[in-house]
Amino acid sequence: MQQYDGSLPPKLAELLQTFESLAEEADRSEILIDFAAKFEGVPERVAKRPYAVDHRVAFCESEAYVWAIEQPAQTLKFYFAVENPSGISAKALAVILDKTLSGAKPEQIANVSPDIVYEIFRRDISMGKGMGLTSMVYTVQQLARRYIARILNN
C-alpha cells in the first residue's frame, strides 16, 4: 500500500488508501456510485444558470463547473455543477473533491496531482472521460493556486 507523505490533504490521502485497498472492481464501482448519489449541485447563492464559462471545466464531457469560495482560516469550499444527468463519474469526483479538499490548506490542494483520477477510477476509463476528470482536478488545483497568489499579494 502506498504511503502518502503529508503533502496531500489528510482526507484525500485516507480516501486514496481506501481505494488502493479495494481488490474487487465491483467494490470500487459501488463506492463511486454511492459518491455520485450524494452529489448536490451548486446552490443558487453561489451561482445561477446559465453558469459563467470561466467556471466550466475544460474537456469535461459532462459539462462540469467549479467554484471556490473563501472560508474562515484562509481555506476554500468547493462547489460543483454537473449538467449531464448521466455524468456519474463527474458527480462522484465532484463529491470526492468537495469532501476531501474543501477546508484543506490551499497549499496542499495546489499540490494535488490530476493523476489521482487514475488512483480512484483506475485506468479503465476512456480517454475522453479521463481528460475531463483530470481537468476537474486541475481546475480545483488552479483555483487554489490563484487563491494563494491573491493572499500573498495582499
C-alpha positions as CSV (number, residue, x, y, z in Angstrom):
1,M,0.0,0.0,0.0
2,Q,1.3,3.4,-1.0
3,Q,2.2,5.8,1.9
4,Y,1.3,9.4,1.5
5,D,4.0,11.9,2.7
6,G,1.7,14.6,4.2
7,S,1.8,16.8,1.1
8,L,-1.8,15.7,0.3
9,P,-4.8,16.9,2.4
10,P,-5.3,14.1,5.0
11,K,-8.9,13.3,4.0
12,L,-7.8,12.8,0.4
13,A,-4.8,10.6,1.4
14,E,-7.1,8.5,3.5
15,L,-9.6,8.1,0.7
16,L,-6.8,7.2,-1.8
17,Q,-5.6,4.5,0.6
18,T,-9.1,3.1,0.8
19,F,-9.4,2.9,-2.9
20,E,-5.9,1.3,-3.1
21,S,-7.0,-1.4,-0.7
22,L,-10.0,-2.5,-2.8
23,A,-9.3,-5.8,-4.6
24,E,-12.6,-6.1,-6.4
25,E,-13.6,-3.6,-9.1
26,A,-17.2,-4.2,-8.2
27,D,-16.5,-2.7,-4.7
28,R,-14.8,0.3,-6.3
29,S,-17.8,0.8,-8.7
30,E,-20.3,0.6,-5.8
31,I,-18.4,3.2,-3.8
32,L,-18.2,5.5,-6.7
33,I,-21.9,5.1,-7.4
34,D,-22.6,5.9,-3.8
35,F,-20.5,9.1,-4.0
36,A,-22.4,10.1,-7.2
37,A,-25.7,9.6,-5.4
38,K,-24.6,12.1,-2.8
39,F,-24.0,14.8,-5.4
40,E,-25.7,18.1,-4.8
41,G,-25.4,20.8,-7.4
42,V,-24.1,24.3,-6.7
43,P,-26.5,26.3,-4.6
44,E,-28.1,29.4,-6.2
45,R,-26.4,31.6,-3.6
46,V,-23.1,30.7,-5.3
47,A,-24.1,30.5,-8.9
48,K,-27.2,30.5,-11.1
49,R,-27.8,29.1,-14.6
50,P,-26.6,29.8,-17.2
51,Y,-23.2,29.3,-15.5
52,A,-20.3,31.5,-16.5
53,V,-18.0,29.9,-19.0
54,D,-14.9,30.8,-16.9
55,H,-16.1,28.2,-14.3
56,R,-16.5,25.5,-16.8
57,V,-14.1,22.5,-16.7
58,A,-12.2,22.1,-19.9
59,F,-12.6,18.8,-21.8
60,C,-15.3,17.6,-19.5
61,E,-18.0,15.7,-21.5
62,S,-20.4,16.1,-18.5
63,E,-20.3,19.9,-18.6
64,A,-18.9,20.3,-15.1
65,Y,-18.3,23.7,-13.5
66,V,-16.3,24.6,-10.3
67,W,-16.4,27.4,-7.8
68,A,-14.1,28.1,-4.9
69,I,-15.4,30.2,-2.1
70,E,-13.1,31.6,0.6
71,Q,-13.8,30.3,4.1
72,P,-12.6,31.3,7.5
73,A,-9.0,30.5,8.4
74,Q,-7.9,31.0,4.7
75,T,-9.4,27.8,3.3
76,L,-11.7,27.2,0.4
77,K,-15.1,25.5,-0.1
78,F,-15.6,23.9,-3.5
79,Y,-18.9,23.8,-5.3
80,F,-19.7,21.9,-8.5
81,A,-22.3,21.7,-11.1
82,V,-22.5,18.7,-13.5
83,E,-25.0,19.5,-16.2
84,N,-25.1,16.0,-17.8
85,P,-27.6,13.9,-15.7
86,S,-25.7,10.8,-16.8
87,G,-22.3,12.2,-15.6
88,I,-22.0,9.7,-12.8
89,S,-18.2,9.7,-12.8
90,A,-18.1,13.5,-12.8
91,K,-20.6,13.7,-10.0
92,A,-18.6,11.1,-8.0
93,L,-15.4,13.0,-8.4
94,A,-17.1,16.3,-7.5
95,V,-18.3,14.8,-4.2
96,I,-14.9,13.3,-3.6
97,L,-13.1,16.6,-4.3
98,D,-15.5,18.6,-2.1
99,K,-15.4,16.2,0.8
100,T,-11.6,15.8,0.8
101,L,-10.4,19.2,-0.3
102,S,-12.9,21.8,1.0
103,G,-11.4,23.2,4.2
104,A,-7.9,21.8,3.5
105,K,-4.8,24.0,3.3
106,P,-4.7,25.7,-0.2
107,E,-1.0,24.8,-0.5
108,Q,-1.9,21.1,-0.2
109,I,-4.7,21.5,-2.7
110,A,-2.4,23.2,-5.1
111,N,-0.1,20.1,-5.0
112,V,-2.8,17.5,-5.7
113,S,-1.9,15.8,-8.9
114,P,-4.6,15.2,-11.5
115,D,-3.3,11.7,-11.6
116,I,-5.4,10.9,-8.5
117,V,-8.2,10.3,-11.1
118,Y,-6.4,7.1,-12.1
119,E,-6.0,6.1,-8.4
120,I,-9.7,6.5,-7.9
121,F,-11.1,5.2,-11.2
122,R,-8.2,3.0,-12.3
123,R,-7.1,3.2,-15.9
124,D,-10.2,1.5,-17.2
125,I,-11.8,4.8,-18.1
126,S,-12.0,6.2,-21.7
127,M,-9.6,8.8,-22.9
128,G,-12.3,11.4,-23.1
129,K,-13.6,10.7,-19.6
130,G,-10.1,10.6,-18.2
131,M,-9.4,14.0,-19.8
132,G,-12.5,15.5,-18.3
133,L,-11.9,14.1,-14.8
134,T,-8.3,15.1,-14.7
135,S,-9.3,18.5,-15.9
136,M,-11.7,18.8,-12.9
137,V,-8.8,18.1,-10.5
138,Y,-6.6,20.5,-12.5
139,T,-9.3,23.2,-12.2
140,V,-9.5,22.8,-8.4
141,Q,-5.7,22.9,-8.2
142,Q,-5.6,26.1,-10.3
143,L,-8.3,27.8,-8.1
144,A,-6.2,27.0,-5.0
145,R,-3.1,28.5,-6.7
146,R,-4.9,31.6,-7.7
147,Y,-6.2,32.0,-4.1
148,I,-2.7,31.6,-2.7
149,A,-1.3,34.2,-5.2
150,R,-4.1,36.6,-4.2
151,I,-3.4,36.2,-0.5
152,L,0.3,36.6,-1.0
153,N,-0.2,39.8,-3.0
154,N,-2.4,41.4,-0.3
